[in-house]
Amino acid sequence: MSTITESVDVKATVSAVYNQWTQFESFPRFMDGVEEVRQVDDVHTHWKISVAGVTKEFDATITEQHPDERVAWTSDAGPTHAGVITFHRIDDTTTRVTAQMDIDPDGFVENVADKLGILDRKVKGDMQRFKTFIEHRDGQETGEWRGNVDRPAQH
């Protein structure tokens, strides 16, 4: 299991940045290797990704979501991963977005990519492309979802 942490400062309000991040179906526009994300309901997404020329599909569950603060998820099947994206107001027009992900590479190619630091660079590139995506829209998001998803109770 590898942990990847990456941050980027975005020239947009925290609400606009958060709102854009909740538009999961726009992820292929700035995430390398993500071919499609479909929001099934408020807490379930279906992903189609391409890794080293191999297409994979998997489902993920949003485990916690609070407007302008955080979105956390875990995979239900397929590549094992979980993570959280947090949003921090730096000032009225700047937001720091931090991604922290735990990834368990699946198979030889993904393990090699992890060992060579390719996964870290991929996440860094995705974060930079997200920054460019929203900043080129003059900080205007393509949509929003402002609902709350509370973390499941521990038993």
N, C-alpha and C positions, 0 to 999 in steps of 0.2 A: 504494500500500500504506500503510495506517495502522496504527500501533501504539497499542493501548489498554492501560493499566495501571490496575488498581483493587484496593484492599485493603479488608478489613472485619475487625474484631475480633469474634469469636464467643465467647459465654460457654458453652463446652463444652471437653472435653479434646481434645487434638490427634487422638487415635485415633478418638473419636466423630465429629469433624468430617471427618476423612479418610474414615472408613467410609461416612458419608452421601454424600460427594461421589462415591464409587465406585458409587453406586446410580443409574446414568445414567437408568434408566427412570423415576425420580422427578423428573427435571428439569422436565417440564411443570408440576409443582406450584409452581415458583417462578421459572421462566424465561419471560419475556414473549415470545410468538411461537413458542415451541417447543410443537408439538402432540403429538409422539411421539418417543421415542428407544427404539430396540430394540437390545439388546446381542446381536450375532450370535455372537460367541465372545469369548475373553479379550482380544483386541486390536482387534476390529472392531465399529463401531456404525453403525446406520442412523438418520438423522434426517429428520423431517418438520417443516418450519417454515413460518410464514406471515409474509411481509414486505410491508407495505403492501397487504394483501389478496390477495397472490399466494402460492400454496402452492408450496414447493420441497422436493425430497427430495435427500439426498446421503449418501454414506458417509464415515466418518472412521476413521483408524487410530490407536490409542494407540501412540506411539513410545517412550515411557518411562513406567514407573510403579514407585514405591517407597513402601511403606506409611509413612504419617505424614510423608512428605516432599514428593512431587510426582506429578503426572499430566500428561504432555505428549501432544499429538496433532497430526495434520495431516489436512486434508480430502483425500479421494481424487479427488473430482470435485465439480462444482457450485461453490458460492461458495468461492473460494480463501481459506483461512484456516489458521492454525496457532497453537498456544499452549501455555502451561504454567500449571498451578495449583500453587502451593506452599503448604505448611502449616508455620507457625512457632509453636512453643510459647512463649507469653508468660509464663504461670505455670500452676499445676496446673489451673486452670479457665478459661483464656482462650487462644484460638488465633487467630493472624492468618492469614487466607486471602488470598493475592495472585493475581490473574489477570493474565497478560500475554498479549495476543493480537495477532497480525499478521493484518489483514483486508484483502483486496483487494475493495472493493465491486464488485458485479456489476450493471451496468445503471444507467440514469439515476436511478431512485428511490433506490437504495442509495448512489450517489455523492453525491446531494444530501443524504441523511441523514447521511453521513459529514462533509461540509463544514459542516453546521449543528450538528455535535456531538451529533446524536441517537444515534449508535451508542455514544458514550462514556456518555451518560446511561442508555441501555438496559442496558449492562453494570453500571453502578453500581446501578441498580434491581434487577437480577438478583442481585447480591451481597447487597444489603440484604434481599431476599426470602429468600435462602438462610439468612442469619443468623436471620431471624424464624422460618423453617420449623423449624430444628433447636432453637433456643432455646425455642420453644413446645412442643417435645417433651421438654422438660427435659434437653436434651443427649443424648437417646437416639436413635441412628440407626435407620433402617428395615431395615438389613442391612449387609453388609460383603463386601469382596473384598480379601484381604490378599496376593495374588500379586504377584510382581515381573515387570516387563517391562523388559529391558535395552535401552538405546539401540542401534540397529543399528551394526555396525562400519563405520567410514569406509574407503573403498577408495582 
